[in-house]
Amino acid sequence: MRISDKDDGLTHRMPAHFRQWPPSDGGVCPYDDCTTIEIRYLTDEQILRQYVPEEFSIPKPVVMIMYEKCSGVQWMGGSQYSLITVSVPVQYVAGKEPVDGVYHLVLWEDKAEPILGGREEAGMPKIFADIPEYRRMVDGLSVNASHEGRTFFAMELAIVREYAAEELAAINKNNGRMVQFGWRYIPKVGPYPGPALSEATYYPVDNAYTSASVCTGTVTWAVPTRQQHPTQYDIIAALAALPVREYLPGSLRKGSSTMRMDLARSLP
């Protein structure tokens, strides 16, 4: 086998000398049981613009923060993991036709396997954090994330009411599809500036929600010192510096998801 053969017709995943398969063999990845907790808020567009590539327009300066508990993950043998995303609703405007979706600023996950695949193959900005399962007491929801024993993020929400039937139908419309945008940046090997690869990416996920509720809530950032958390300090400090102009309604959603890697692609 020659890994350097770029025309072998196979998909490889690191370590590439072991892992190879025809591209047609996969890409539709069911997640049988997902709980999603989300809150949104308006922020300063000029500050936010610093972190969103110019290939994307920002219709409204909204920050979306989403926690998700994913269980019954079939490509992981039915296992589970948790994630927290910080995203911006955007429109991709560098192609022939504009495409609406969300651009991920950062995506924390608590297991290595989903981080590795999502970064290398789909350009999702995934990094590690300890993410305990969410807590619920009556109508209160609590989420937090930490690294090396230091909590850097917390989200507190209160459930206001359940979705009406028409509201639930609306979020399930068009397969409940959410288009994710990322940026796949792979640096050159060695002490050389610039990327070996730098490109926008498109990666949809389909959702089938069985229940949902409207929530209100707040987020809190605890910025560590650079010495305490040198690898993620810049990320946490930048997100904490985004001002909260106004909180928007949040949500608690339950259902299933399907990652559509079969539809993922690089963008021009």
N, C-alpha and C positions, 0 to 999 in steps of 0.2 A: 504493500500500500504506500502511495505517495501522498502525504498530506498537502504537499505543494501543488498538486494537480487541482486547479481551480475548476476544471470542467469534468469532474468525476460524476456529476449529477446527484451528489449526496449532500445532506445536511450534516455538519459536524458540530459537536459540542465538546468543550474542553473536559478531559484530555482527549484531543481529537484522534489520537491513534487507537482509542478504544471505542469511542461513541460516534456512530455514523448510521444514517438511515435515509431512505428516500423521502423527499419533502412531502410527498402525498400521503405519507403514513400517519401524519398527526397534525395538530394545530388547534383542534377544538377541545377545550379543556374544561370539563364540568366541575363546578363547586356546588355540592348538593345542599349546603346549609350555611347561609350567610346572615350575619347581623350587622347592619350598617348604622352608624350614628354620625350625623353631620351637622355642622353649624357653619354659617356664612356671615361675613361682615364687609361693609364698605370700607375702603382704605384710600390712601392718597395715590392718585394715578401716576404722578411723576416718580415717586419712590418705587412703586410697583413696576413701572416700565423698565427699570434697570435690570430686572431679572427675567424679563420675557423677551425672547429674540424678536428682531424686527420683522421676521416672516409672519408674525402673528399680530393681529390687531386686538385691542382690548375694548369690547363694546361698553363695558362698565367695570370700574375698578373693584371687583369683588374677590375676596379671599375665601376659598372653600377649604374647610378642614374636616376630614372624614376618617373615622375609625371603622375598621371592619374586622370582624371575627369570622374567619373562613374555616369551615369544617367539611368533612367529606370531600377533600380535594383529591380527585381521582388520579391525577398524574403523580401524586405523592403517595399512592397506595391507600387513599382514604384518610390521610392524616389531616392536620390542621395547622394554621398559623394565623397571626394577627398583623395588621398593618395600620399605619396612619399616613395619610397623604395631605399635603398642602398644595392646592391647585388654584388656577385662575381660569374662569370661562373666557375663551378666546375664539377667534376665527382665523384659520390659516388662509393667508391672502397671497402667497407666493406662487400658487399653481394656477392652472387654467380656470378652475372654478373655486370659489371660497368654500371652506369646510368648517363647520362649527364643532367645537369640542371643548375639552379642558386641557390646559397645559400644566403638567406637574412640575412644581418647583422642587419638591423633595418627596420621597416616599420611604418611610421607615418600615422595616419588617423585622420579625424576630426569629427568622430561620434563614440559613445560608442558601439553600437550594432555590427558593423563589427569587432571592436577590441576584444570584449569579445569572440565571436565565433571563430575567427581566432586564438586567443591565446590558449584557452582551448582545442579546438577540433582538431586543425591542427598544433599546435606548431609554428605558425608564430610569429615573434618577434614584436608584434604590441604595439605601444604606441601613446599617443595623441599629436597632435599639431594643431594649427590654420593654415589652408591651404586655402587661398583665391583662387578664380578661376584664371586660367592663363590669362595673357594679351597678346593681339596680336595687333601690330601696323605695318601695311604693311607686311614686311617679318620678323619682330622682335617678339620674344616670351620671356615672362618674367614669372618666377615662384618664389614664396618665401614661407617660413614657419616661424611661430613664436610661442612663448609660453608666456602667461601672458604679452603680449604686447611687447616682445623683439624678434626681428627678428634674427634667428640664421642661416638661410640658404637662398641663392638666386641662381638662375640659369638664365643665359641670353643666348639666342640662336638666330641665324639668319638662315632663310630658304634659301638653296642654289638652290635646284631644286626638281622637283617631281620625284618619282620613275618611272622607265620605267615599262612597262607591265610585263616583265619577272621578275623584281625585286619584284614587288607586288605579283606575283604568288609564288615566292620563300618563302616569309614570311607567305603565307597562306597554304603552303604545310603541309600535315599531320595535318589538322585542325588548323593550326597556333599554335600548342601546345607548351606551355612553361612549363617545369617541375620546380616547386618550391620545394626547400628543406628548412626545418626549424629545430629547435631543441626545443622540448617540455620539459621544465624544470619547475617542480612544487616543491617548497621547502616544507619541513616538517612544520607542524603547530607548532608554539611555538619557543622558543629559542634553537633550535637544529640544528647542522650543517648538510649539505647534503640534497639531494633531496628525495622527496617522489616518484618522477618519473623523469627520464632523458633519452631521446631517440631522435634519428633522425626521421624526418618525410618527407613524400612524398606527394605532393599536386599539381596536374596538373591543368592548366587553358587552355582552347581552345579559339582561337581568329579568327575572320573573318574580315580582314581589307579591307575597301572599297577604301582607299586612303592613301598615305604615301609620305613623302618628306625627303630628306637628309638635315641635319642641321649641323652647327658648333656652338660652344659655350663654355662657361666657367661656373664654379661653384665657389661660395664664401661662406665660413663659418665665422660666427661671434661668437666666443666662449665666452659664458657668464662666470662669476665667479661662483664658487661652491655655494656661498651664493645666487646669483641671480637665479640660476636654479639647486637646489641640486639634483633633481630626474633624470635629463638627462645630467648633466654636463659631466660625464664620457664618455657617448656615443658621444656627439658632439665634445669633445676635441680629442677623439681617431680618429674620422673620419677626422677632420680638420688636424690632424698630418700626415695623409697618403699623401706622396708627389705626385704631379702631374708630371709625367715624360713626358707624351705626350697625348694630347687630340686626341681621335679617332672620326670618324664621328658619329653624333647623328641623331635623327629622330623625326619627327612628324607623328603620325599615328592616323587614325580615323576608327572606326568600332564598332563591338560588341564583347563581351566576354562571356564565359560560365565557371563558376567555377565548377570543377569536384570533388566535395567532395565525390561523389560516388566512385571515384577511389583512394581517399586519404588513406594513411595507415602509420603505424609505420614501421620503417626500422630496420633490425636486427643489 
